[in-house]
Amino acid sequence: MFDEILTARSRQMGDQAEVLARDFGFREAVATEDAQTIASALESLETRVNSDIAFVLTLDGVVLAANASDISAPESLWSRLEAGGTRGIIASKKGLALAAAAPIEAPDLIGWLVIAQPLDRAELDRLVELAPIALDARVVDESNQPDWLRGIQSGAVFEHEAEGERSLYYTSDLEVLQDSVVPRLVLRHSLAASLAPYGSLKVWLIALAVGGIVLVLALSWNVARSVTGPLQQLDEATRLISEGRDVSLTIETDDEIGRLAGSFNAMVTAIEERERQIIHVGLHDGLTGLPNRKLFTEQLTSMLARRKPSERMMVAYVDLDDFKMVNDTLGHPAGDALLRQVADHLREDLPDALIARLGGDEFAILIDGIEDNASLGSIADGLQRSFERPLTINGQTASCGASVGIAMAPVDGEDDTTLMKNADLALYRAKHEGKSTYHFFEPALDEEARQRRQMEIDLRAAVKEGGFELNFQPLYSLAQKRLTGFEALIRWNHPTRGRVNPVEFIALAEETGLIIPIGEWVLREACHQASTWPDDVSVAVNVSPKQFAANGITGTVLSALSASGLAPDRLELEITESIFISDVDKTLATLHSLRNLGVRIALDDFGTGYSSLSYLRSFPFDKVKIDKSFVEDLGTTSNGHAVIRAITTLAAALGMETLAEGVEDVAQFEVLEREGCENIQGYLFSRPVAADAVAELLRDGAGYQRQLCA
């Protein structure tokens, strides 16, 4: 039972470690070695699971933790972790500790998250409180165990007398997570305390013996019948309990022996109940009561083994849409309430399915016994409708869609690992096709995932080796009749694929967190190049929402300006309204701090979002960039002129410049000039050019106006 307690404790720590290791923000912090974010997350994890030690061990052997001095020889954990070890005993400066580990993948392995609790006296005393009998527990290293304990076989129950006190001992070897550590669990139960109630019986027997031989002989038979026999039964029952068998003693008297038998039966019942609770906690989600990943995988394996040849099985991976927004706007209690309601709806709509919560806002559903002639589309539609049911949170009606990835057995796999992997790939495709939809696995998805993993590897190599370059597209001022600046655009020349479309690798960089180091490089390089241009020519740089949300964007901009010597008013940062989604107050504070440096701020893709006008009221942008879709409409719709006129009039009233993107012909140019647009950008003037061609464009800039007038 004590082994189960230790297992449950390590599983609890492992579950918490796995949740944090799967957290996108934490994986991003580890990938970028953001020490402050890692330390904050580890401190929060230690508090949440009541642990003393938590650290990240990278593939380079670097320990990332608030106090790395607590970890002894972290390199000795490698072989166990690489072999798939997740739980066991490790050595720390505080002594032997119970540890649990979880891999950190993004999506490839980048390190391990390890959380540990020293098995000191306080921790062991807290654990033994769960035992139904009085125990003393110690965890000792094999090299430090007393002489009388050496040679004792693991798992043996034996009696030993120390300092005049008889005790029962039990030893067992513990699972380890670190080489060179050989721990043993030693449990001791005092026989003196257990046998104390029989002291009065011994005195009584002695008194009877003095009374006379005949009386002693007469009572001896009675004692043998009423005491020795039950004690032998109790001893036998104790042995059977140690072997894991079910035992129940028959209570024949109401004396001490009878009460002892009753206490023994109560102890057995308590042990069985605690075992059931431990097993339930280890196999179910605490919030929704649904099975967890471990139980889902076990059931999936079992059901695959029992599947009939004519039957199919459906494994569905589910990810709730915009769940993070619920937590950010309504709070985590509201998010928990939403998850519980979703779980209730799934139970009601799919009573025969196995439903599990994998963690966060991810669910897994297993539907078996699907006949060959059954419509898979109808089943998937019914599953999708379950997530479209209205929800009530804090008295308000809400909706919650979901993206679903589906894999079918045996077509998409005949084992649990393959099916779950393919369902996850299908979910990835469903999320990219739009919200509230489902997608069945296709073999091409596996190849796409392989290509995506390879591109991520190549992208990381490009970040380390400097595989990027900048092109610059000119920005033409209608008011000044000249080129006034350039927009910096990143380009990637892959060593084997050639030039990669930014649409492909920018999206991947956003997902993996690589956009942050890439964005920092673009800022530094753009400022460096602009510092060689005339003083009246500026440079515009796009800032990713993820890069903007990361702590330190103001420091990054200041560092780039200082290193290049570029005047702050010659740098223009282009942002989209998506940066306001998560934390408007924090975003506005960061924008103001950038403005205080003297940097200009432009709102990119104006008019394509839902709240562009409200953000114009919230922050005084220096420039509004009219999205190219409105410029394209100038030649196809009758109201295109009116839209441009409305934007330029609004911007002028707010004291902001306007710039139109995607200008490709003279007719568009003339309309924009007539409607009051102040700046132009597009192929009409020039495609993006390499940095060494900027000087020539500046020399020929005056020819643009002559060309347009002609």
Secondary structure, DSSP 8 states (H G I E B T S, - for coil): -HHHHHHHHHHHHHHHHHHHHH-HHHHHHHHTT-HHHHHHHHHHHHHHHT-SEEEEEETTS-EESTTGGGBS-GGGGHHHHHTT--EEEEEETTEEEEEEEEEEESSSEEEEEEEEEE--HHHHHHHHTTSSS--EEEEEEGGGS-GGGTT--TT-EEEEEETTEEEEEEEEE--BSSTT--EEEEEEEEHHHHTGGGHHHHHHHHHHHHH-HHHHHHHHHHHIIIIIHHHHHHHHHHHHHHTT---------SSHHHHHHHHHHHHHHHHHHHHHHHHHHHHB-TTT--B-HHHHHHHHHHHHHH--TTEEEEEEEEEETTHHHHHHHH-HHHHHHHHHHHHHHHHHH-TTSEEEEEETTEEEEEEEEEETTS-HHHHHHHHHHHTTS-EEETTEEE---EEEEEEEETTT-SSHHHHHHHHHHHHHHHHHH-SS-EEE--HHHHHHHHHHHHHHHHHHHHHHHT-EEEEEEEEEETTTTEEEEEEEEEEEEETTTEEE-HHHHHHHHHHHTTHHHHHHHHHHHHHHHHTTS-TT-EEEEE--HHHHHSTTHHHHHHHHHHHHT--GGGEEEEE-GGGGSS-HHHHHHHHHHHHHHT-EEEEEEETSSSSHHHHHHHS--SEEEE-HHHHHGGGT-TTHHHHHHHHHHHHHHTT-EEEE----SHHHHHHHHHTT--EE-STTT---EEGGGHHHHHHTTHHHHHHHH-
